Amino acid sequence: MIGTKEQIIEWIQDKKDDVILEISQKRTKTSRSLAQNRYYWLILDIIADFHWNDVLEQHELIKMYFKLETTTNLEIEEFTFLIESIRSLWKTKFGVYIPKPNELSEMDWLSEFINLK
């Protein structure tokens, strides 16, 4: 039942004594957007190409490196942190610059490289 606090209290008070009520609290999940997901797989494509391996293999390696069972359950902030960590790691460790999403439209060579056109 969803209602105002007063409606819920009234509903509870109208219940018989032999009824057991269970109350639970849930937070709404802030899932990543489709654009964030596409950007993540673009990053994996860039990294996989650099290392001469498969994108799915690269995804598994990323999960192992960052000790994640899955990336599906990450909330927006966690997913954003993961992406920035990947970008930073490849920049410092391999000298690979991974562009931010707002830089992608300015980079025609990248869209040709990953067949976005």
Buried (B, 14 or more C-beta within 10 A) or exposed (E): EEEEEEEEEEEEEEEEEEEEEEEEEEEEEEBBEEEBBEBBBBBBBBBBBBBEEEBEEBBEBBBEEEEBEEBEEBEEEBBEEBBEEBBEBBEEEEEBEBBEEEEBEEEEEBEEEBEEE
